[in-house]
Amino acid sequence: MQLDIPAGEFAGYIFDLDGTLIDTMPLHYKAWDAAMRVHGLAEVLNEDLFYSLGGVPTVRVAEVIGAHYGLTLDPLAVEHTKETLFLTMLDAVGHIAPVVAFARRVAATHPVAIATGGMPEIALPALKATGLDGLFKIVVTPRDVAPGRGKPAPDMFLEAARRMGVPPSQCLVFEDAEPGIQAALAAGMQVVRVPSRR
């Protein structure tokens, strides 16, 4: 994978987690597919639909998938089922090597942060399972911003910049999903797009 890093100096670096630093998207798909079967889906979950929702909070993903398939479901119950299934799969998670290598390099001289659509009870165990918890002291999740202000709203990226002590215009963001890319641009930051389907 070739990362297209823009020219210029940046004072801080913000990374999405799933599909950007760690290769969890196939596992999230498996967990969503299994969870939706538990909650009434009678067919294989459409993979393109799943990937189109990258970066969207889990409860909202449940609502969108339910609506797409005409299912009446409890999004909170679906979230619980999906996250429980995902946590059983963490031993299979690997790094996205070029992004992790870049993060390790810049973390030696610059502040780094994570801004993830995943909730802390999922994101933090995933970070720990991949050995990246020591690298990232700043982890911003949807719980750190007002309800409904996750990606594609800019709030999580702005909060990460605030915690790093870096002006948003001097941050470079690494993202794989369209809502996250929109959020970073809305925050006034430049973005490196990481291919999420390799």
trRosetta pair geometry for C-beta under 8 A, 3 or more apart (Angstrom, degrees):
i j d omega theta_ij theta_ji phi_ij phi_ji
1 96 7.5 -18 38 -179 159 96
1 97 7.9 144 36 62 113 84
1 98 5.0 -135 79 13 103 143
1 194 7.6 39 171 -153 142 78
1 195 6.4 -148 -132 36 117 111
1 198 6.9 -61 -72 -113 119 126
2 98 7.8 -139 -102 -146 16 167
3 98 5.5 179 -26 142 113 127
3 99 7.0 133 -80 -82 138 68
3 102 6.5 -43 48 -47 167 152
3 174 7.9 -26 -144 -123 129 114
3 192 5.7 24 -171 -178 100 133
3 194 7.2 -15 -110 -98 96 80
4 192 6.3 175 70 -139 66 86
4 193 7.3 8 44 42 112 81
5 102 7.6 -176 -79 -137 131 142
5 172 7.7 33 -150 -176 83 151
5 192 6.1 -13 -98 -97 55 133
6 172 7.1 -163 43 -122 105 120
6 190 5.2 -73 26 166 153 147
6 192 7.4 -139 -8 -73 84 86
9 170 7.9 -17 114 -151 78 96
10 13 6.4 86 117 -71 134 78
10 110 7.3 54 102 -152 83 161
10 170 5.8 144 -154 173 57 65
10 171 6.5 69 -167 -143 111 16
10 172 4.3 -48 -116 -17 166 109
10 190 7.7 -116 -92 49 124 118
11 110 6.6 175 175 -144 34 113
11 111 7.7 15 143 37 72 97
11 166 4.5 175 104 -139 110 114
11 167 7.2 62 48 38 141 77
11 170 3.9 21 19 144 109 127
11 171 7.2 -56 62 -72 78 52
12 110 5.9 -176 -103 168 41 107
12 111 4.7 -21 -119 74 100 96
12 112 7.1 174 -166 -87 73 34
12 113 7.1 18 172 4 115 103
12 161 6.5 142 81 -125 146 69
12 164 4.4 97 -137 140 150 152
12 165 7.9 153 -65 67 141 57
12 166 3.4 -154 -7 4 135 170
12 170 6.5 78 21 111 84 89
12 171 4.9 -31 79 -106 95 82
12 172 7.7 178 93 24 48 66
13 103 7.0 -168 117 -120 138 70
13 106 5.1 62 -5 114 151 149
13 107 7.8 -97 55 -67 126 67
13 110 6.0 84 -3 108 100 129
13 111 7.6 176 30 96 67 53
13 112 4.9 -19 71 -113 95 81
13 113 7.6 168 91 27 51 64
13 171 7.0 158 -94 -159 22 72
13 172 5.3 -20 -113 66 74 90
13 173 7.9 160 -164 -87 55 29
13 174 7.3 25 -179 -11 97 103
14 112 7.5 164 -86 -163 34 57
14 113 5.0 -19 -113 70 78 94
14 114 7.3 138 -164 -111 68 15
14 115 5.3 16 178 -1 118 111
14 157 5.9 120 121 -136 166 83
14 160 4.8 93 -118 121 127 148
14 161 7.1 -59 -52 -61 135 73
14 164 7.8 -120 -71 -23 93 146
14 171 5.5 22 -5 179 110 123
14 172 7.4 176 28 86 71 41
14 173 4.8 -22 73 -107 100 76
14 174 7.3 -171 94 23 51 69
14 184 7.5 179 82 -114 125 110
14 189 7.3 -20 37 -171 126 164
15 20 5.7 176 -177 125 86 128
15 21 5.3 71 154 -54 134 115
15 99 6.9 124 -137 170 126 116
15 103 6.0 -12 -50 -97 152 128
15 112 6.9 12 -3 -177 108 103
15 113 7.3 176 26 90 70 44
15 114 5.4 -39 74 -106 84 67
15 115 7.5 155 75 26 33 68
15 136 7.6 -101 51 -97 118 136
15 173 7.6 166 -84 -158 29 56
15 174 4.7 -5 -117 56 74 111
16 19 6.9 -22 117 70 123 85
16 20 3.9 110 76 1 92 152
16 21 7.2 -168 93 -8 53 89
16 55 6.8 -57 -137 -98 138 103
16 114 7.4 74 -148 -159 13 76
16 115 6.5 -46 -91 76 56 72
16 116 6.1 111 -159 -99 59 66
16 117 7.8 5 -147 -4 103 86
16 173 7.6 59 -27 178 85 94
16 174 6.4 -126 21 100 79 69
16 175 4.7 86 -14 -114 131 64
16 176 6.2 -129 78 14 142 79
16 177 7.0 179 -165 22 167 95
16 180 5.1 9 -80 -157 138 161
16 194 7.7 -149 53 34 114 129
17 20 6.3 83 63 50 4 103
17 21 5.4 -47 -140 37 46 114
17 22 6.3 -7 174 27 74 101
17 24 7.7 9 133 20 88 135
17 114 5.4 46 -64 -165 97 125
17 116 3.9 -2 8 -97 117 130
17 118 6.2 -70 65 22 136 124
17 123 5.7 123 38 -140 174 102
17 126 6.8 98 164 98 130 132
17 127 7.1 -72 -137 -71 128 93
18 22 6.6 -42 -107 70 42 88
18 24 4.5 -74 -133 64 88 120
18 25 6.0 119 165 -66 95 72
18 28 6.4 49 -165 -36 140 144
18 54 7.5 -153 102 -153 107 91
18 116 6.7 97 0 -148 86 111
18 117 7.5 -70 33 50 119 93
18 118 6.1 109 -22 -37 122 125
18 126 7.5 -12 -77 149 86 165
18 176 7.8 -105 107 45 59 129
19 22 8.0 -7 -14 76 23 52
19 23 7.4 63 -103 -127 37 40
19 24 6.7 -84 -41 55 60 76
19 25 4.3 56 -82 -48 100 120
19 54 6.0 -33 25 -148 164 130
19 96 7.6 48 172 -48 26 147
19 176 3.9 -121 129 62 109 154
19 177 6.5 80 81 -40 147 97
19 194 7.0 148 137 99 76 115
19 196 4.1 6 -171 -131 125 102
20 96 6.6 -132 146 40 21 150
20 99 5.9 -168 163 -174 63 167
20 174 5.3 135 -173 126 121 97
20 175 6.1 -49 -93 -123 138 24
20 176 4.8 -151 -70 -18 79 102
20 194 4.8 122 -125 50 71 152
20 196 7.8 -35 -61 -94 61 89
21 95 7.1 -54 164 -146 64 73
21 96 6.0 -167 -178 36 14 104
21 99 5.5 -129 -102 115 49 125
21 100 5.9 95 -158 -76 77 82
21 103 6.7 18 -117 -25 108 157
21 114 7.3 -58 -6 -111 150 113
21 130 7.8 138 131 107 99 156
21 132 6.5 101 157 -146 132 173
21 174 7.7 98 -57 100 78 130
22 93 5.4 21 173 174 120 114
22 94 7.0 166 -157 92 75 31
22 95 6.1 -60 -108 -112 64 41
22 96 6.5 -143 -89 -7 11 87
22 126 6.2 176 77 161 160 109
22 127 7.8 -146 -25 -93 145 47
22 130 5.0 -120 -107 -57 129 166
22 132 7.2 -134 -58 5 114 145
23 26 7.0 5 157 18 88 102
23 93 6.5 167 66 -159 69 65
23 94 4.9 -2 36 67 121 80
23 95 7.0 42 -8 102 95 11
23 96 5.4 133 -59 -63 84 81
23 198 7.9 -61 -128 28 116 129
24 27 5.1 -67 -162 49 63 112
24 28 5.5 66 140 -28 90 101
24 86 7.9 48 -173 -163 115 114
24 93 5.4 -2 -85 -123 84 114
24 126 6.2 -10 -79 -149 147 138
25 28 5.5 -49 -141 36 35 113
25 29 6.4 40 156 -23 64 101
25 51 7.2 51 -176 -108 129 86
25 54 7.1 -17 -117 -108 120 114
25 176 7.6 -104 -54 111 140 152
25 196 5.6 99 -50 179 167 100
25 197 7.5 -101 107 -81 148 62
26 29 5.5 -50 -151 32 33 115
26 30 6.6 34 151 -19 64 102
27 30 5.6 -48 -148 35 36 112
27 31 6.3 35 153 -17 66 105
27 86 6.4 102 140 -141 101 81
27 89 4.6 169 -158 126 121 141
27 90 8.0 113 166 -85 161 38
27 92 6.2 153 -87 84 129 115
27 93 6.5 -65 -1 -81 156 85
28 31 5.7 -56 -146 39 32 111
28 32 6.2 33 154 -19 67 106
28 50 7.7 161 115 177 96 119
28 86 6.3 17 -104 -114 58 125
29 32 5.8 -55 -146 38 29 109
29 33 6.2 32 155 -22 65 106
29 45 7.3 -170 -169 88 77 126
29 47 6.3 24 -149 -127 137 85
29 50 5.2 93 -115 141 89 159
29 51 7.8 -8 -85 -58 119 78
30 33 5.8 -53 -146 34 29 113
30 34 6.4 23 157 -13 63 108
30 85 7.8 -142 116 144 81 120
30 89 6.9 133 80 -98 128 161
31 34 6.0 -57 -147 41 29 107
31 35 6.0 28 156 -19 65 111
31 82 5.1 95 143 -165 102 73
31 83 7.7 73 165 -80 141 19
31 85 4.2 157 -140 100 89 111
31 86 4.0 -2 -96 -69 167 79
31 89 6.6 -124 -61 6 109 141
32 35 5.7 -57 -141 40 29 110
32 36 6.1 27 161 -19 66 108
32 45 5.8 -161 118 138 98 175
32 50 5.8 151 79 -121 154 122
32 61 7.3 -78 -118 143 129 130
32 65 7.3 -172 -177 -76 116 165
32 82 5.7 22 -93 -132 54 124
33 36 6.2 -58 -148 36 24 107
33 37 6.8 27 152 -21 60 104
33 44 6.5 -9 -144 -157 119 65
33 45 4.2 -136 -103 18 74 120
34 37 5.7 -53 -155 30 34 113
34 38 6.8 36 149 -20 64 102
34 82 7.9 142 73 -113 83 63
34 85 5.4 175 83 -151 130 160
35 38 5.6 -51 -156 31 37 114
35 39 6.4 11 153 1 68 111
35 78 5.8 101 153 -165 117 74
35 81 4.3 138 -137 111 99 107
35 82 3.8 -42 -48 -77 167 75
35 85 5.8 -142 -59 13 95 142
36 39 5.8 -67 -143 53 35 98
36 40 7.5 -70 175 60 63 58
36 41 3.8 18 145 4 100 141
36 45 5.4 109 42 -76 149 118
36 65 6.2 -94 -100 144 132 139
36 69 7.7 102 -172 17 127 159
36 71 7.9 177 -160 1 92 169
36 78 7.2 33 -89 -146 59 117
37 40 8.0 -178 -168 42 22 17
37 41 5.4 -72 -80 66 42 91
37 42 8.0 101 -128 -91 70 26
38 81 5.3 -151 75 -169 148 152
39 66 7.9 -59 127 -95 129 102
39 71 7.0 88 130 164 95 146
39 73 4.9 55 169 -130 124 135
39 74 8.0 -132 -138 43 127 69
39 77 7.0 140 -102 107 124 105
39 78 5.2 -27 -39 -96 166 95
39 81 6.7 179 -39 39 110 158
40 71 5.1 144 92 -141 127 123
40 73 6.4 -153 28 -77 127 111
41 45 6.5 27 152 -74 161 82
41 65 7.9 -40 -76 154 136 112
41 69 5.9 -4 -114 154 93 171
41 71 6.6 -60 -72 -63 71 148
43 69 8.0 -169 44 -130 104 127
45 49 7.1 -116 171 66 80 115
45 50 6.0 69 140 -52 116 120
45 65 7.1 -14 -140 -149 111 130
46 49 4.0 69 88 7 110 113
46 50 6.8 177 94 -13 58 83
46 68 7.6 -106 31 143 128 144
47 50 5.5 -51 -150 35 36 115
47 51 6.3 29 156 -14 69 105
48 51 6.0 -56 -144 41 31 105
48 52 6.3 37 154 -27 64 106
49 52 5.8 -56 -150 30 29 114
49 53 7.0 18 155 -14 61 109
49 64 7.9 -176 177 130 104 107
49 65 6.8 114 138 -107 127 81
49 68 6.1 102 -149 -171 147 172
50 53 6.2 -74 -163 36 31 105
50 65 7.8 28 -86 -91 70 120
51 54 5.9 -2 -168 -36 51 108
51 196 6.5 157 -152 103 107 128
51 197 6.3 -4 -127 -57 151 119
52 178 7.6 -14 -157 26 59 127
53 56 4.5 -70 -176 30 81 130
53 60 7.9 -174 -161 109 115 92
53 61 4.9 114 154 -117 143 96
53 64 6.1 171 -101 75 135 149
53 65 7.7 -65 -25 -51 164 92
54 117 7.9 150 163 28 50 148
54 176 6.3 -83 161 101 151 92
54 177 2.9 -149 109 -107 112 130
54 178 7.1 105 62 22 101 68
54 179 6.9 -175 90 27 64 100
54 180 7.3 -62 123 -2 94 111
54 196 6.0 -55 -101 -136 164 172
55 117 4.5 145 -164 -28 44 143
55 150 8.0 176 159 150 76 106
55 151 4.5 -57 161 91 112 146
55 152 7.6 74 120 -70 128 67
55 175 7.4 22 -82 -161 140 108
55 177 3.8 -173 -16 87 114 140
55 178 7.4 -152 34 60 135 47
55 179 4.0 -168 93 69 125 108
55 180 4.1 -142 -114 -37 151 96
55 183 7.6 -154 169 1 138 131
56 60 5.1 -109 164 91 104 119
56 61 5.2 134 96 -65 110 86
56 64 7.3 12 129 2 158 144
56 117 6.2 59 49 -169 9 153
56 150 7.6 112 -149 108 39 126
56 151 7.1 -110 -85 86 42 93
56 179 5.7 118 -64 -4 75 165
57 60 4.8 80 68 13 85 109
57 61 7.0 -150 97 -12 40 88
57 117 5.6 -137 -75 -175 51 96
57 119 7.9 69 -148 -52 91 88
57 142 5.2 42 -97 -65 121 164
57 150 4.9 117 -45 42 110 164
58 61 5.5 -52 -149 31 34 114
58 62 6.6 36 154 -20 65 101
58 79 4.7 103 127 -128 118 102
58 82 6.6 -172 -163 80 120 135
58 83 6.7 17 -154 -58 166 106
58 117 7.9 145 -34 140 66 95
58 118 7.5 58 -41 -124 109 56
58 119 6.8 -60 7 -13 126 107
58 122 7.9 108 -48 1 143 158
59 62 5.7 -50 -155 32 35 114
59 63 6.7 36 147 -19 64 103
59 75 4.7 80 -163 145 78 121
59 76 6.4 2 -117 -80 112 58
59 79 5.2 -28 -81 -62 69 139
60 63 5.5 -50 -151 34 37 114
60 64 6.3 35 153 -18 68 104
60 75 7.8 43 -65 -164 19 145
61 64 5.8 -56 -146 38 31 108
61 65 6.2 26 158 -14 67 108
62 65 6.1 -57 -142 41 27 106
62 66 6.0 30 157 -21 63 111
62 73 6.9 -114 169 102 104 126
62 75 4.0 141 95 -141 127 81
62 78 3.9 142 -136 87 132 136
62 79 5.7 -92 -29 -53 144 77
62 82 7.4 -147 -77 -8 107 141
63 66 5.8 -58 -147 38 25 113
63 67 6.3 23 157 -17 63 108
63 75 5.1 -14 -57 -91 80 138
64 67 5.9 -56 -147 38 29 109
64 68 6.2 34 153 -25 64 107
65 68 5.5 -52 -147 32 32 116
65 69 6.5 6 162 3 65 109
65 71 7.8 -7 121 37 74 125
66 69 6.5 -76 -150 49 25 92
66 71 4.4 -100 -150 71 75 98
66 72 7.3 87 -178 -102 119 12
66 73 4.7 -133 -115 34 134 113
66 75 7.0 -107 -6 -81 143 84
66 78 7.4 -137 -56 -38 117 163
67 70 7.4 31 -170 -75 30 33
67 71 7.9 -82 -45 44 20 69
73 77 7.1 -128 173 65 89 108
73 78 5.6 54 147 -46 131 124
74 77 3.9 57 87 12 113 114
74 78 6.7 169 86 -13 58 82
75 78 5.5 -54 -146 38 35 112
75 79 6.2 42 153 -24 67 103
76 79 5.5 -47 -147 32 33 116
76 80 6.6 35 153 -20 63 102
77 80 5.7 -50 -150 33 34 112
77 81 6.5 33 152 -17 65 105
78 81 5.8 -56 -149 38 33 110
78 82 6.1 29 156 -18 68 109
79 82 5.9 -60 -145 39 27 108
79 83 6.1 18 163 -14 66 112
80 83 6.2 -59 -141 40 24 104
80 84 6.2 26 159 -20 62 110
81 84 6.0 -60 -150 36 25 111
81 85 6.5 23 156 -16 63 109
82 85 5.9 -60 -153 38 30 110
82 86 6.2 29 153 -22 66 108
83 86 5.5 -51 -143 35 34 114
83 87 6.4 39 157 -24 65 102
83 119 7.5 -22 -113 47 145 120
83 121 7.2 52 173 101 140 108
83 122 5.4 -102 -143 -78 107 121
84 87 6.1 -53 -151 29 28 111
84 88 7.3 28 151 -19 59 102
85 88 6.0 -59 -163 28 36 111
85 89 7.1 25 148 -17 65 111
86 89 5.8 -68 -160 34 40 111
86 90 7.6 66 148 -57 67 81
86 122 6.4 23 96 -140 136 116
87 90 6.1 -14 -160 -26 43 114
87 122 7.0 -114 -71 -118 91 75
87 125 6.3 24 -130 98 96 156
89 92 5.4 -49 176 33 78 115
89 93 7.4 95 125 -43 81 89
90 93 5.4 -33 -160 -1 54 120
90 125 6.2 -79 -100 138 161 104
90 126 6.1 -138 -127 -103 111 62
90 129 4.2 -125 163 -96 115 169
91 129 6.8 -118 -82 -161 40 123
93 126 6.2 -143 -161 -151 177 86
93 129 5.6 76 52 110 125 125
93 130 5.6 -79 114 -68 112 105
94 130 7.2 121 -154 -122 17 107
95 99 7.8 -158 173 64 88 87
95 100 4.4 -28 -170 -19 126 155
95 130 6.0 131 -70 -171 76 120
95 132 7.6 130 -102 -56 102 121
96 99 4.7 24 99 29 106 117
96 100 6.3 144 71 -19 57 94
96 194 6.8 69 145 -178 156 135
97 100 5.8 -62 -139 41 28 107
97 101 6.0 29 164 -22 67 108
98 101 5.8 -54 -145 36 29 113
98 102 6.4 29 156 -18 63 106
99 102 5.8 -54 -150 36 32 111
99 103 6.3 33 151 -21 65 106
99 174 5.8 139 -143 169 115 153
99 194 5.9 9 -74 -114 135 141
100 103 5.5 -52 -145 36 33 113
100 104 6.3 35 155 -21 66 103
100 132 7.0 -107 -129 -96 110 124
101 104 5.9 -52 -149 34 29 111
101 105 6.5 31 152 -21 62 107
102 105 5.7 -58 -152 34 32 114
102 106 6.4 15 160 -7 68 107
102 174 7.7 137 87 -75 135 150
103 106 6.4 -62 -143 43 28 98
103 107 5.9 32 159 -28 65 113
103 112 6.0 100 -160 -150 88 154
103 132 8.0 22 106 -146 147 119
103 135 6.5 73 135 157 114 141
103 136 8.0 -29 175 -64 132 101
103 174 7.9 -95 -69 19 101 154
104 107 5.9 -55 -142 31 25 115
104 108 7.4 37 156 -32 56 96
104 135 6.6 -74 -96 -126 70 137
105 108 6.5 -55 -175 12 31 111
106 109 6.6 -82 -164 52 45 85
106 110 4.9 -34 170 44 89 117
106 112 6.4 117 100 -73 101 115
107 110 6.9 -80 -102 64 24 68
107 112 4.6 -51 -95 -4 91 137
107 135 5.7 -49 -131 -166 176 93
111 138 7.4 35 177 8 104 139
111 164 3.9 150 121 -154 141 102
111 165 6.9 121 -14 44 165 86
111 166 6.2 -161 60 -32 126 124
112 135 7.1 -26 81 153 140 89
112 136 6.1 -88 110 -107 104 77
112 138 7.4 178 102 45 48 105
112 164 7.7 127 4 -110 5 128
113 136 6.7 103 -139 -154 29 99
113 138 3.8 -46 -115 95 95 119
113 139 7.2 -177 -168 -79 74 30
113 140 6.5 33 165 -5 119 103
113 160 4.0 164 113 -164 147 106
113 161 7.8 -135 33 -59 149 35
113 163 6.3 114 -105 78 144 115
113 164 5.5 -109 -30 -56 125 115
114 123 7.4 165 128 178 139 129
114 127 7.5 -123 -15 -91 169 131
114 136 5.0 39 -19 -174 109 151
114 138 6.9 169 26 101 64 66
114 139 4.6 -1 61 -120 111 72
114 140 6.7 -173 95 29 59 66
114 160 7.5 -147 76 -118 23 132
115 140 4.6 -10 -110 68 72 112
115 151 7.9 116 139 -53 107 112
115 156 4.3 130 -164 139 113 108
115 157 5.3 -31 -72 -81 178 58
115 159 7.5 132 -111 65 112 92
115 160 4.6 -88 -62 -39 110 142
115 173 7.7 -39 40 -133 126 110
115 180 7.8 147 102 -142 104 106
115 183 8.0 -149 130 117 136 137
116 123 4.9 139 87 -115 151 139
116 139 7.0 -16 15 -169 112 90
116 140 7.3 151 23 81 62 58
116 141 5.8 -22 72 -103 86 73
116 156 7.9 -138 37 175 26 148
117 141 7.8 75 -174 -151 9 68
117 142 6.4 38 -152 -43 50 109
117 150 5.7 89 -126 178 82 129
117 151 5.5 -75 -79 30 109 116
117 156 8.0 -127 -78 -18 56 171
117 177 8.0 -42 -4 59 139 150
117 179 7.5 56 -73 94 142 129
117 180 7.3 -108 -34 -72 112 104
118 122 4.6 -111 -179 88 113 113
118 123 4.0 142 97 -62 116 96
118 126 7.3 1 125 19 166 142
118 141 6.5 -70 89 -129 54 108
119 122 5.3 77 62 18 76 101
119 123 6.6 -168 86 -5 28 98
119 141 5.8 92 -136 175 32 139
119 142 6.6 -51 -89 43 68 103
119 143 6.6 76 -140 -31 79 110
120 123 5.6 -60 -121 48 32 103
120 124 5.2 26 -177 -18 73 115
120 139 7.2 113 -114 117 90 123
120 141 5.0 -138 -53 4 76 161
120 143 6.2 -51 -13 22 109 139
121 124 7.0 -29 -109 35 16 105
121 125 7.3 12 170 -5 45 111
122 125 6.6 -67 -155 42 25 102
122 126 6.3 22 154 -18 63 114
123 126 5.7 -64 -151 38 29 112
123 127 6.3 32 155 -22 67 106
123 139 6.4 164 128 177 130 130
123 141 5.9 -163 18 -90 150 121
124 127 5.6 -48 -146 33 33 113
124 128 6.4 32 155 -17 64 105
124 133 7.2 60 -162 -111 70 116
124 139 6.9 131 -84 107 82 166
125 128 5.5 -55 -145 39 34 112
125 129 6.1 38 156 -25 68 106
126 129 5.7 -51 -143 34 30 113
126 130 6.5 12 161 -4 63 109
127 130 6.4 -73 -153 45 26 97
127 132 5.0 -97 -160 76 76 92
127 133 4.5 106 130 -77 104 78
127 136 6.6 -97 -148 55 137 122
127 139 7.1 -84 -46 -97 160 146
128 131 7.6 39 -177 -71 32 28
128 133 4.6 17 -86 -37 62 139
131 134 7.4 -27 174 18 62 103
132 135 5.0 -52 -166 33 68 118
132 136 6.1 26 148 6 93 107
133 136 6.9 -78 -143 53 29 83
136 139 5.8 83 134 -66 116 90
138 160 6.2 120 140 -144 124 77
138 163 4.8 150 -138 117 131 132
138 164 6.3 -111 14 -66 172 80
140 144 4.9 -104 -152 58 77 152
140 145 7.6 55 177 -32 108 99
140 156 4.9 152 127 -165 123 85
140 157 8.0 175 80 -74 150 25
140 159 5.0 142 -133 96 143 114
140 160 4.7 -112 -1 -68 141 88
140 163 7.1 -179 -63 10 111 142
141 144 5.7 110 55 -2 56 100
141 156 7.6 -30 -170 -129 6 124
142 145 6.3 -72 -155 45 45 95
142 149 7.9 151 -149 72 79 61
142 150 4.1 -27 -108 -81 106 120
142 156 7.1 -53 -86 -78 48 126
144 156 6.9 95 73 -120 107 78
144 159 5.5 152 130 147 118 161
145 149 4.4 -117 140 91 118 111
145 150 6.6 154 63 -74 128 52
145 153 7.5 176 146 96 151 125
145 155 4.0 107 -143 129 144 130
145 156 5.6 -95 -25 -70 139 68
145 159 6.0 -134 -73 -27 97 144
146 149 4.4 61 65 3 83 135
146 155 6.8 -110 29 -146 83 167
148 153 7.7 77 133 -14 61 147
149 153 4.5 -91 -162 89 62 157
149 155 4.2 33 151 9 114 154
149 156 7.8 158 125 -35 82 76
150 153 6.5 101 77 40 20 101
150 155 7.4 -79 -90 59 21 110
150 156 6.3 29 -138 -34 57 126
151 156 6.4 -53 -48 27 80 131
151 177 7.6 93 131 93 150 116
151 179 4.3 106 139 137 105 102
151 180 4.9 -22 -144 -85 155 57
151 182 7.3 120 -171 66 88 90
151 183 4.1 -83 -124 -38 84 147
152 178 7.7 -30 -90 126 122 70
152 179 4.1 -115 -64 -157 87 74
152 180 7.4 -110 -105 -51 66 20
152 182 3.9 -2 -154 88 121 123
152 183 4.8 -148 -157 -56 46 82
152 186 7.0 102 157 -2 82 140
153 156 7.7 102 89 -1 82 82
153 183 6.1 23 78 -119 26 99
153 186 7.1 -100 -161 95 32 152
154 157 5.4 -68 -170 50 69 109
154 158 5.4 68 134 -27 94 108
154 183 5.2 159 -96 -170 46 68
154 184 7.4 130 -125 -88 84 13
154 186 3.9 -137 -57 102 113 100
154 187 3.6 161 -161 -65 117 80
154 188 7.8 52 -151 2 151 69
155 158 5.6 -60 -144 39 30 111
155 159 6.1 30 158 -20 67 106
155 183 7.9 -66 28 -157 53 112
156 159 5.7 -53 -147 36 31 112
156 160 6.4 35 152 -21 64 103
156 183 6.7 10 46 168 98 144
157 160 5.6 -49 -147 34 34 113
157 161 6.5 36 153 -18 64 103
157 168 7.1 80 131 -133 99 106
157 171 7.2 163 178 107 100 152
157 173 6.3 -28 -128 -92 128 137
157 183 5.7 149 -10 138 123 99
157 184 5.4 151 -95 -103 162 60
157 187 4.0 -111 93 -30 126 168
157 189 6.1 -119 167 6 138 144
158 161 5.7 -51 -149 36 33 112
158 162 6.4 38 150 -23 64 104
158 168 6.0 -26 -111 -85 71 128
158 187 5.1 -156 -56 -133 81 112
159 162 5.5 -50 -147 33 34 115
159 163 6.4 31 155 -17 65 105
160 163 5.9 -56 -148 38 30 108
160 164 6.4 25 154 -14 65 109
160 171 7.6 111 101 -143 104 154
161 164 5.8 -61 -147 41 31 108
161 166 5.2 -101 -157 76 77 82
161 167 6.9 -8 176 153 125 12
161 168 4.7 -21 -123 -84 177 65
161 171 5.1 -95 -98 -46 108 146
161 187 7.2 163 -12 170 136 129
161 189 7.7 -155 -66 -73 132 127
162 165 7.6 30 177 -72 31 35
164 171 7.6 117 60 -99 148 114
166 170 5.4 -121 176 84 98 107
166 171 5.6 117 114 -70 125 91
167 170 4.8 74 67 12 88 106
167 171 7.6 -149 96 -21 47 87
168 171 5.6 -53 -154 16 41 118
168 187 5.1 -135 -157 157 132 90
168 188 4.6 81 120 70 121 107
168 189 5.6 -98 177 -60 83 91
169 188 5.3 -48 -78 140 72 115
169 189 7.2 -150 -108 -91 25 53
171 187 7.7 -31 64 120 133 122
171 189 4.6 -41 82 -122 98 121
171 190 7.8 -180 95 36 55 70
172 189 6.9 168 -106 -180 21 101
172 190 5.4 -26 -116 76 73 98
172 191 7.7 159 -166 -95 62 22
172 192 6.6 40 169 -15 103 104
173 180 7.6 -162 158 157 129 97
173 184 3.9 -130 54 -130 163 141
173 187 7.9 98 -44 61 144 128
173 189 4.9 80 -16 125 113 134
173 190 7.0 175 25 89 79 44
173 191 4.8 -28 73 -108 101 71
173 192 7.0 -169 93 25 49 71
174 191 7.6 142 -95 -162 21 64
174 192 4.8 -20 -106 67 70 107
174 194 5.7 50 178 -33 91 121
175 180 3.9 -168 -150 116 128 120
175 181 5.0 -179 98 -68 140 67
175 184 5.9 -147 -22 -15 144 139
175 191 5.7 -36 28 -157 114 113
175 192 7.4 139 25 73 63 55
175 193 6.6 -37 77 -113 76 51
175 194 6.5 -178 90 19 23 94
176 180 7.2 43 48 52 47 139
176 193 7.2 96 -117 -171 37 62
176 194 4.4 -59 -79 78 84 93
176 195 6.9 7 -136 116 98 9
176 196 3.7 110 167 -70 124 101
177 180 4.7 83 68 12 86 108
177 181 7.0 -156 95 -10 41 88
177 196 6.4 49 -67 -54 70 153
178 181 5.5 -54 -142 36 34 112
178 182 6.3 36 158 -19 67 104
179 182 5.7 -54 -149 37 32 112
179 183 6.3 35 151 -23 65 106
180 183 5.4 -51 -146 34 34 114
180 184 6.4 33 156 -19 66 102
181 184 5.9 -52 -148 35 31 109
181 185 6.4 28 155 -15 64 108
181 191 5.3 102 -138 175 79 165
181 193 6.4 12 -98 -97 131 93
182 185 5.9 -59 -148 40 29 109
182 186 6.1 30 154 -20 65 110
183 186 5.7 -57 -147 38 29 111
183 187 6.4 26 153 -18 63 107
184 187 5.6 -58 -151 37 32 111
184 189 4.6 -80 -178 73 84 113
184 190 7.8 -34 149 95 116 15
184 191 4.7 115 98 -81 143 112
185 188 7.8 57 178 -65 33 17
185 189 7.0 -104 -83 59 26 65
185 191 6.3 -54 -57 -19 82 128
195 198 5.9 108 110 -77 111 78
